[in-house]
Amino acid sequence: MSKYTFILLVLISIQVSIKSKLIIWRESEKLTYDDFQGQLPALIYHNEGAVATTSVIMKDIADYTDSNVVINIYAVFDCEKSWIFDNIKNEKVLNHEQRHFDITEYYARKLRSEIKDLPRINLLMQININECDIMQDLYDRDTNHGNDSISQQYWNQKVDSLLTSMKEFRNTEVHLYP
């Protein structure tokens, strides 16, 4: 048994706590209103009429040998922590929230492209989470939470371009070598 098994198992238990319904990002599937199942907040901030709770997670050691570890890195949408007010359900809002999910997928792909060995996995995960959070905040600020249609169009193109730039890392599976 490799010395990295413990590191991976701890990492996986920290990164994945699947207590709620998660949707794994898929290019062919877009979010729907039914995916937003979270409890509506009593108080909202900014111009939020919806929240998409997304994360990059690592799970499923698909294969383990002393020379090869295979993990999966996913962008996920948490249905039970995401919400949308009924009075603002429209395609503009749904597109804005989908783009939050798409940004998370971009960072999942970026992480897949950067992880080559086990010792750096924790550091790279944290760096990518921080960068993703910064981009999500910038996206909301620039688009005024989707209310600025010109900025939203710019970000739609930008996110599509980012995903395309990392298309070779669409596969969730990553092979790591100690």
Biotite code that builds the C-alpha atoms (Angstrom):
import biotite.structure as struc

atoms = struc.array([
    struc.Atom([0.000, 0.000, 0.000], chain_id="A", res_id=1, res_name="MET", atom_name="CA", element="C"),
    struc.Atom([1.357, 3.401, -0.999], chain_id="A", res_id=2, res_name="SER", atom_name="CA", element="C"),
    struc.Atom([2.081, 6.201, 1.448], chain_id="A", res_id=3, res_name="LYS", atom_name="CA", element="C"),
    struc.Atom([-0.214, 8.394, -0.652], chain_id="A", res_id=4, res_name="TYR", atom_name="CA", element="C"),
    struc.Atom([-3.322, 6.348, 0.079], chain_id="A", res_id=5, res_name="THR", atom_name="CA", element="C"),
    struc.Atom([-3.826, 8.076, 3.411], chain_id="A", res_id=6, res_name="PHE", atom_name="CA", element="C"),
    struc.Atom([-3.394, 11.513, 1.834], chain_id="A", res_id=7, res_name="ILE", atom_name="CA", element="C"),
    struc.Atom([-5.946, 10.744, -0.848], chain_id="A", res_id=8, res_name="LEU", atom_name="CA", element="C"),
    struc.Atom([-8.468, 9.247, 1.538], chain_id="A", res_id=9, res_name="LEU", atom_name="CA", element="C"),
    struc.Atom([-8.219, 12.242, 3.864], chain_id="A", res_id=10, res_name="VAL", atom_name="CA", element="C"),
    struc.Atom([-8.473, 14.617, 0.913], chain_id="A", res_id=11, res_name="LEU", atom_name="CA", element="C"),
    struc.Atom([-11.488, 12.834, -0.476], chain_id="A", res_id=12, res_name="ILE", atom_name="CA", element="C"),
    struc.Atom([-13.270, 12.781, 2.863], chain_id="A", res_id=13, res_name="SER", atom_name="CA", element="C"),
    struc.Atom([-12.603, 16.511, 3.274], chain_id="A", res_id=14, res_name="ILE", atom_name="CA", element="C"),
    struc.Atom([-13.566, 17.515, -0.248], chain_id="A", res_id=15, res_name="GLN", atom_name="CA", element="C"),
    struc.Atom([-16.651, 15.375, -0.596], chain_id="A", res_id=16, res_name="VAL", atom_name="CA", element="C"),
    struc.Atom([-19.463, 15.464, 1.848], chain_id="A", res_id=17, res_name="SER", atom_name="CA", element="C"),
    struc.Atom([-22.401, 14.441, -0.258], chain_id="A", res_id=18, res_name="ILE", atom_name="CA", element="C"),
    struc.Atom([-25.321, 15.092, 2.021], chain_id="A", res_id=19, res_name="LYS", atom_name="CA", element="C"),
    struc.Atom([-27.482, 16.827, -0.514], chain_id="A", res_id=20, res_name="SER", atom_name="CA", element="C"),
    struc.Atom([-28.470, 16.396, -4.125], chain_id="A", res_id=21, res_name="LYS", atom_name="CA", element="C"),
    struc.Atom([-25.584, 17.255, -6.421], chain_id="A", res_id=22, res_name="LEU", atom_name="CA", element="C"),
    struc.Atom([-25.648, 17.642, -10.196], chain_id="A", res_id=23, res_name="ILE", atom_name="CA", element="C"),
    struc.Atom([-22.400, 16.928, -12.007], chain_id="A", res_id=24, res_name="ILE", atom_name="CA", element="C"),
    struc.Atom([-21.640, 19.457, -14.766], chain_id="A", res_id=25, res_name="TRP", atom_name="CA", element="C"),
    struc.Atom([-22.319, 18.083, -18.230], chain_id="A", res_id=26, res_name="ARG", atom_name="CA", element="C"),
    struc.Atom([-21.856, 19.994, -21.451], chain_id="A", res_id=27, res_name="GLU", atom_name="CA", element="C"),
    struc.Atom([-25.141, 18.731, -22.864], chain_id="A", res_id=28, res_name="SER", atom_name="CA", element="C"),
    struc.Atom([-27.250, 19.510, -19.785], chain_id="A", res_id=29, res_name="GLU", atom_name="CA", element="C"),
    struc.Atom([-28.219, 22.940, -18.515], chain_id="A", res_id=30, res_name="LYS", atom_name="CA", element="C"),
    struc.Atom([-29.736, 23.929, -15.190], chain_id="A", res_id=31, res_name="LEU", atom_name="CA", element="C"),
    struc.Atom([-33.514, 24.165, -14.909], chain_id="A", res_id=32, res_name="THR", atom_name="CA", element="C"),
    struc.Atom([-35.729, 25.944, -12.392], chain_id="A", res_id=33, res_name="TYR", atom_name="CA", element="C"),
    struc.Atom([-36.438, 22.583, -10.750], chain_id="A", res_id=34, res_name="ASP", atom_name="CA", element="C"),
    struc.Atom([-32.753, 22.253, -9.841], chain_id="A", res_id=35, res_name="ASP", atom_name="CA", element="C"),
    struc.Atom([-33.019, 25.185, -7.400], chain_id="A", res_id=36, res_name="PHE", atom_name="CA", element="C"),
    struc.Atom([-34.474, 23.382, -4.384], chain_id="A", res_id=37, res_name="GLN", atom_name="CA", element="C"),
    struc.Atom([-32.909, 25.307, -1.514], chain_id="A", res_id=38, res_name="GLY", atom_name="CA", element="C"),
    struc.Atom([-34.828, 27.201, 1.105], chain_id="A", res_id=39, res_name="GLN", atom_name="CA", element="C"),
    struc.Atom([-35.336, 30.856, 0.242], chain_id="A", res_id=40, res_name="LEU", atom_name="CA", element="C"),
    struc.Atom([-33.409, 33.222, 2.525], chain_id="A", res_id=41, res_name="PRO", atom_name="CA", element="C"),
    struc.Atom([-35.131, 35.601, 4.913], chain_id="A", res_id=42, res_name="ALA", atom_name="CA", element="C"),
    struc.Atom([-32.699, 38.353, 3.941], chain_id="A", res_id=43, res_name="LEU", atom_name="CA", element="C"),
    struc.Atom([-30.872, 38.908, 0.651], chain_id="A", res_id=44, res_name="ILE", atom_name="CA", element="C"),
    struc.Atom([-27.822, 40.973, -0.219], chain_id="A", res_id=45, res_name="TYR", atom_name="CA", element="C"),
    struc.Atom([-27.024, 43.001, -3.330], chain_id="A", res_id=46, res_name="HIS", atom_name="CA", element="C"),
    struc.Atom([-29.375, 42.214, -6.210], chain_id="A", res_id=47, res_name="ASN", atom_name="CA", element="C"),
    struc.Atom([-29.558, 38.495, -5.577], chain_id="A", res_id=48, res_name="GLU", atom_name="CA", element="C"),
    struc.Atom([-32.733, 36.875, -6.748], chain_id="A", res_id=49, res_name="GLY", atom_name="CA", element="C"),
    struc.Atom([-31.064, 33.512, -7.119], chain_id="A", res_id=50, res_name="ALA", atom_name="CA", element="C"),
    struc.Atom([-27.997, 31.659, -5.855], chain_id="A", res_id=51, res_name="VAL", atom_name="CA", element="C"),
    struc.Atom([-26.239, 28.779, -7.569], chain_id="A", res_id=52, res_name="ALA", atom_name="CA", element="C"),
    struc.Atom([-24.084, 26.896, -5.072], chain_id="A", res_id=53, res_name="THR", atom_name="CA", element="C"),
    struc.Atom([-21.299, 25.167, -6.977], chain_id="A", res_id=54, res_name="THR", atom_name="CA", element="C"),
    struc.Atom([-18.094, 23.388, -5.996], chain_id="A", res_id=55, res_name="SER", atom_name="CA", element="C"),
    struc.Atom([-15.138, 21.503, -7.374], chain_id="A", res_id=56, res_name="VAL", atom_name="CA", element="C"),
    struc.Atom([-14.887, 18.118, -5.688], chain_id="A", res_id=57, res_name="ILE", atom_name="CA", element="C"),
    struc.Atom([-12.611, 15.103, -5.890], chain_id="A", res_id=58, res_name="MET", atom_name="CA", element="C"),
    struc.Atom([-13.988, 11.646, -5.329], chain_id="A", res_id=59, res_name="LYS", atom_name="CA", element="C"),
    struc.Atom([-14.039, 8.034, -6.400], chain_id="A", res_id=60, res_name="ASP", atom_name="CA", element="C"),
    struc.Atom([-10.666, 6.414, -6.419], chain_id="A", res_id=61, res_name="ILE", atom_name="CA", element="C"),
    struc.Atom([-11.430, 4.546, -9.608], chain_id="A", res_id=62, res_name="ALA", atom_name="CA", element="C"),
    struc.Atom([-8.246, 2.502, -9.562], chain_id="A", res_id=63, res_name="ASP", atom_name="CA", element="C"),
    struc.Atom([-5.414, 2.061, -7.142], chain_id="A", res_id=64, res_name="TYR", atom_name="CA", element="C"),
    struc.Atom([-2.050, 0.389, -7.525], chain_id="A", res_id=65, res_name="THR", atom_name="CA", element="C"),
    struc.Atom([1.351, 1.256, -6.118], chain_id="A", res_id=66, res_name="ASP", atom_name="CA", element="C"),
    struc.Atom([2.209, 3.098, -9.302], chain_id="A", res_id=67, res_name="SER", atom_name="CA", element="C"),
    struc.Atom([-1.078, 4.665, -10.357], chain_id="A", res_id=68, res_name="ASN", atom_name="CA", element="C"),
    struc.Atom([-3.981, 6.401, -8.647], chain_id="A", res_id=69, res_name="VAL", atom_name="CA", element="C"),
    struc.Atom([-7.052, 7.497, -10.577], chain_id="A", res_id=70, res_name="VAL", atom_name="CA", element="C"),
    struc.Atom([-9.374, 10.123, -9.134], chain_id="A", res_id=71, res_name="ILE", atom_name="CA", element="C"),
    struc.Atom([-12.288, 12.044, -10.573], chain_id="A", res_id=72, res_name="ASN", atom_name="CA", element="C"),
    struc.Atom([-12.573, 15.803, -10.323], chain_id="A", res_id=73, res_name="ILE", atom_name="CA", element="C"),
    struc.Atom([-16.060, 17.204, -10.802], chain_id="A", res_id=74, res_name="TYR", atom_name="CA", element="C"),
    struc.Atom([-17.794, 20.546, -10.947], chain_id="A", res_id=75, res_name="ALA", atom_name="CA", element="C"),
    struc.Atom([-21.048, 20.099, -9.053], chain_id="A", res_id=76, res_name="VAL", atom_name="CA", element="C"),
    struc.Atom([-24.202, 22.108, -8.427], chain_id="A", res_id=77, res_name="PHE", atom_name="CA", element="C"),
    struc.Atom([-25.817, 21.675, -5.008], chain_id="A", res_id=78, res_name="ASP", atom_name="CA", element="C"),
    struc.Atom([-29.599, 21.675, -5.543], chain_id="A", res_id=79, res_name="CYS", atom_name="CA", element="C"),
    struc.Atom([-30.441, 21.914, -1.863], chain_id="A", res_id=80, res_name="GLU", atom_name="CA", element="C"),
    struc.Atom([-28.240, 24.970, -1.279], chain_id="A", res_id=81, res_name="LYS", atom_name="CA", element="C"),
    struc.Atom([-29.304, 26.784, -4.453], chain_id="A", res_id=82, res_name="SER", atom_name="CA", element="C"),
    struc.Atom([-32.434, 28.869, -4.669], chain_id="A", res_id=83, res_name="TRP", atom_name="CA", element="C"),
    struc.Atom([-34.362, 31.191, -6.959], chain_id="A", res_id=84, res_name="ILE", atom_name="CA", element="C"),
    struc.Atom([-37.299, 33.487, -6.228], chain_id="A", res_id=85, res_name="PHE", atom_name="CA", element="C"),
    struc.Atom([-40.435, 32.558, -8.190], chain_id="A", res_id=86, res_name="ASP", atom_name="CA", element="C"),
    struc.Atom([-41.065, 36.140, -9.291], chain_id="A", res_id=87, res_name="ASN", atom_name="CA", element="C"),
    struc.Atom([-37.766, 36.389, -11.192], chain_id="A", res_id=88, res_name="ILE", atom_name="CA", element="C"),
    struc.Atom([-37.732, 33.032, -12.953], chain_id="A", res_id=89, res_name="LYS", atom_name="CA", element="C"),
    struc.Atom([-36.699, 33.875, -16.493], chain_id="A", res_id=90, res_name="ASN", atom_name="CA", element="C"),
    struc.Atom([-34.123, 32.785, -19.030], chain_id="A", res_id=91, res_name="GLU", atom_name="CA", element="C"),
    struc.Atom([-31.828, 35.719, -18.204], chain_id="A", res_id=92, res_name="LYS", atom_name="CA", element="C"),
    struc.Atom([-31.539, 34.675, -14.547], chain_id="A", res_id=93, res_name="VAL", atom_name="CA", element="C"),
    struc.Atom([-31.213, 30.985, -15.410], chain_id="A", res_id=94, res_name="LEU", atom_name="CA", element="C"),
    struc.Atom([-28.423, 31.772, -17.895], chain_id="A", res_id=95, res_name="ASN", atom_name="CA", element="C"),
    struc.Atom([-26.593, 33.880, -15.293], chain_id="A", res_id=96, res_name="HIS", atom_name="CA", element="C"),
    struc.Atom([-26.721, 31.063, -12.735], chain_id="A", res_id=97, res_name="GLU", atom_name="CA", element="C"),
    struc.Atom([-25.692, 28.492, -15.380], chain_id="A", res_id=98, res_name="GLN", atom_name="CA", element="C"),
    struc.Atom([-22.603, 30.603, -16.048], chain_id="A", res_id=99, res_name="ARG", atom_name="CA", element="C"),
    struc.Atom([-21.638, 30.341, -12.374], chain_id="A", res_id=100, res_name="HIS", atom_name="CA", element="C"),
    struc.Atom([-21.754, 26.552, -12.843], chain_id="A", res_id=101, res_name="PHE", atom_name="CA", element="C"),
    struc.Atom([-19.744, 26.875, -16.085], chain_id="A", res_id=102, res_name="ASP", atom_name="CA", element="C"),
    struc.Atom([-17.061, 28.940, -14.330], chain_id="A", res_id=103, res_name="ILE", atom_name="CA", element="C"),
    struc.Atom([-16.780, 26.187, -11.729], chain_id="A", res_id=104, res_name="THR", atom_name="CA", element="C"),
    struc.Atom([-16.366, 23.622, -14.534], chain_id="A", res_id=105, res_name="GLU", atom_name="CA", element="C"),
    struc.Atom([-13.578, 25.746, -16.011], chain_id="A", res_id=106, res_name="TYR", atom_name="CA", element="C"),
    struc.Atom([-11.722, 25.578, -12.682], chain_id="A", res_id=107, res_name="TYR", atom_name="CA", element="C"),
    struc.Atom([-12.327, 21.828, -12.440], chain_id="A", res_id=108, res_name="ALA", atom_name="CA", element="C"),
    struc.Atom([-10.714, 21.477, -15.877], chain_id="A", res_id=109, res_name="ARG", atom_name="CA", element="C"),
    struc.Atom([-7.879, 23.782, -14.862], chain_id="A", res_id=110, res_name="LYS", atom_name="CA", element="C"),
    struc.Atom([-7.255, 21.636, -11.793], chain_id="A", res_id=111, res_name="LEU", atom_name="CA", element="C"),
    struc.Atom([-7.299, 18.466, -13.919], chain_id="A", res_id=112, res_name="ARG", atom_name="CA", element="C"),
    struc.Atom([-4.707, 20.038, -16.212], chain_id="A", res_id=113, res_name="SER", atom_name="CA", element="C"),
    struc.Atom([-2.404, 20.999, -13.329], chain_id="A", res_id=114, res_name="GLU", atom_name="CA", element="C"),
    struc.Atom([-2.487, 17.916, -11.117], chain_id="A", res_id=115, res_name="ILE", atom_name="CA", element="C"),
    struc.Atom([0.276, 15.611, -12.207], chain_id="A", res_id=116, res_name="LYS", atom_name="CA", element="C"),
    struc.Atom([1.359, 14.071, -8.924], chain_id="A", res_id=117, res_name="ASP", atom_name="CA", element="C"),
    struc.Atom([0.014, 13.473, -5.449], chain_id="A", res_id=118, res_name="LEU", atom_name="CA", element="C"),
    struc.Atom([2.243, 15.679, -3.290], chain_id="A", res_id=119, res_name="PRO", atom_name="CA", element="C"),
    struc.Atom([0.905, 18.938, -4.780], chain_id="A", res_id=120, res_name="ARG", atom_name="CA", element="C"),
    struc.Atom([-2.784, 18.000, -4.865], chain_id="A", res_id=121, res_name="ILE", atom_name="CA", element="C"),
    struc.Atom([-3.867, 19.908, -1.723], chain_id="A", res_id=122, res_name="ASN", atom_name="CA", element="C"),
    struc.Atom([-2.042, 23.082, -2.729], chain_id="A", res_id=123, res_name="LEU", atom_name="CA", element="C"),
    struc.Atom([-3.400, 23.046, -6.284], chain_id="A", res_id=124, res_name="LEU", atom_name="CA", element="C"),
    struc.Atom([-6.930, 22.401, -5.038], chain_id="A", res_id=125, res_name="MET", atom_name="CA", element="C"),
    struc.Atom([-6.771, 25.391, -2.684], chain_id="A", res_id=126, res_name="GLN", atom_name="CA", element="C"),
    struc.Atom([-5.281, 27.683, -5.331], chain_id="A", res_id=127, res_name="ILE", atom_name="CA", element="C"),
    struc.Atom([-8.011, 26.744, -7.806], chain_id="A", res_id=128, res_name="ASN", atom_name="CA", element="C"),
    struc.Atom([-10.787, 27.193, -5.237], chain_id="A", res_id=129, res_name="ILE", atom_name="CA", element="C"),
    struc.Atom([-9.455, 30.678, -4.387], chain_id="A", res_id=130, res_name="ASN", atom_name="CA", element="C"),
    struc.Atom([-9.154, 31.659, -8.053], chain_id="A", res_id=131, res_name="GLU", atom_name="CA", element="C"),
    struc.Atom([-12.651, 30.349, -8.760], chain_id="A", res_id=132, res_name="CYS", atom_name="CA", element="C"),
    struc.Atom([-14.110, 32.365, -5.866], chain_id="A", res_id=133, res_name="ASP", atom_name="CA", element="C"),
    struc.Atom([-12.407, 35.524, -7.142], chain_id="A", res_id=134, res_name="ILE", atom_name="CA", element="C"),
    struc.Atom([-13.735, 34.989, -10.665], chain_id="A", res_id=135, res_name="MET", atom_name="CA", element="C"),
    struc.Atom([-17.265, 34.254, -9.381], chain_id="A", res_id=136, res_name="GLN", atom_name="CA", element="C"),
    struc.Atom([-17.241, 37.539, -7.408], chain_id="A", res_id=137, res_name="ASP", atom_name="CA", element="C"),
    struc.Atom([-15.881, 39.483, -10.381], chain_id="A", res_id=138, res_name="LEU", atom_name="CA", element="C"),
    struc.Atom([-18.530, 37.930, -12.624], chain_id="A", res_id=139, res_name="TYR", atom_name="CA", element="C"),
    struc.Atom([-21.346, 39.012, -10.291], chain_id="A", res_id=140, res_name="ASP", atom_name="CA", element="C"),
    struc.Atom([-19.860, 42.482, -9.867], chain_id="A", res_id=141, res_name="ARG", atom_name="CA", element="C"),
    struc.Atom([-19.293, 43.038, -13.607], chain_id="A", res_id=142, res_name="ASP", atom_name="CA", element="C"),
    struc.Atom([-22.736, 41.785, -14.601], chain_id="A", res_id=143, res_name="THR", atom_name="CA", element="C"),
    struc.Atom([-24.522, 43.331, -11.604], chain_id="A", res_id=144, res_name="ASN", atom_name="CA", element="C"),
    struc.Atom([-25.786, 39.815, -10.814], chain_id="A", res_id=145, res_name="HIS", atom_name="CA", element="C"),
    struc.Atom([-26.957, 39.384, -14.408], chain_id="A", res_id=146, res_name="GLY", atom_name="CA", element="C"),
    struc.Atom([-28.797, 42.711, -14.603], chain_id="A", res_id=147, res_name="ASN", atom_name="CA", element="C"),
    struc.Atom([-26.282, 44.338, -16.981], chain_id="A", res_id=148, res_name="ASP", atom_name="CA", element="C"),
    struc.Atom([-27.143, 42.624, -20.266], chain_id="A", res_id=149, res_name="SER", atom_name="CA", element="C"),
    struc.Atom([-24.119, 43.960, -22.199], chain_id="A", res_id=150, res_name="ILE", atom_name="CA", element="C"),
    struc.Atom([-21.692, 42.762, -19.545], chain_id="A", res_id=151, res_name="SER", atom_name="CA", element="C"),
    struc.Atom([-23.591, 39.461, -19.297], chain_id="A", res_id=152, res_name="GLN", atom_name="CA", element="C"),
    struc.Atom([-23.121, 38.909, -23.057], chain_id="A", res_id=153, res_name="GLN", atom_name="CA", element="C"),
    struc.Atom([-19.394, 39.606, -22.676], chain_id="A", res_id=154, res_name="TYR", atom_name="CA", element="C"),
    struc.Atom([-19.154, 37.080, -19.826], chain_id="A", res_id=155, res_name="TRP", atom_name="CA", element="C"),
    struc.Atom([-21.172, 34.486, -21.765], chain_id="A", res_id=156, res_name="ASN", atom_name="CA", element="C"),
    struc.Atom([-18.555, 34.659, -24.520], chain_id="A", res_id=157, res_name="GLN", atom_name="CA", element="C"),
    struc.Atom([-15.667, 34.758, -22.053], chain_id="A", res_id=158, res_name="LYS", atom_name="CA", element="C"),
    struc.Atom([-16.851, 31.665, -20.154], chain_id="A", res_id=159, res_name="VAL", atom_name="CA", element="C"),
    struc.Atom([-17.496, 29.776, -23.402], chain_id="A", res_id=160, res_name="ASP", atom_name="CA", element="C"),
    struc.Atom([-13.973, 30.671, -24.516], chain_id="A", res_id=161, res_name="SER", atom_name="CA", element="C"),
    struc.Atom([-12.467, 29.558, -21.195], chain_id="A", res_id=162, res_name="LEU", atom_name="CA", element="C"),
    struc.Atom([-14.251, 26.193, -21.403], chain_id="A", res_id=163, res_name="LEU", atom_name="CA", element="C"),
    struc.Atom([-13.112, 25.731, -25.002], chain_id="A", res_id=164, res_name="THR", atom_name="CA", element="C"),
    struc.Atom([-9.514, 26.541, -24.025], chain_id="A", res_id=165, res_name="SER", atom_name="CA", element="C"),
    struc.Atom([-9.605, 23.610, -21.589], chain_id="A", res_id=166, res_name="MET", atom_name="CA", element="C"),
    struc.Atom([-11.640, 21.188, -23.721], chain_id="A", res_id=167, res_name="LYS", atom_name="CA", element="C"),
    struc.Atom([-8.920, 18.529, -23.634], chain_id="A", res_id=168, res_name="GLU", atom_name="CA", element="C"),
    struc.Atom([-9.565, 18.258, -19.870], chain_id="A", res_id=169, res_name="PHE", atom_name="CA", element="C"),
    struc.Atom([-13.324, 17.548, -20.121], chain_id="A", res_id=170, res_name="ARG", atom_name="CA", element="C"),
    struc.Atom([-12.776, 14.010, -18.880], chain_id="A", res_id=171, res_name="ASN", atom_name="CA", element="C"),
    struc.Atom([-13.229, 14.001, -15.092], chain_id="A", res_id=172, res_name="THR", atom_name="CA", element="C"),
    struc.Atom([-10.682, 11.229, -14.624], chain_id="A", res_id=173, res_name="GLU", atom_name="CA", element="C"),
    struc.Atom([-7.134, 12.123, -13.625], chain_id="A", res_id=174, res_name="VAL", atom_name="CA", element="C"),
    struc.Atom([-4.251, 9.638, -13.411], chain_id="A", res_id=175, res_name="HIS", atom_name="CA", element="C"),
    struc.Atom([-1.730, 10.456, -10.704], chain_id="A", res_id=176, res_name="LEU", atom_name="CA", element="C"),
    struc.Atom([1.645, 8.896, -10.257], chain_id="A", res_id=177, res_name="TYR", atom_name="CA", element="C"),
    struc.Atom([3.464, 8.987, -6.923], chain_id="A", res_id=178, res_name="PRO", atom_name="CA", element="C"),
])
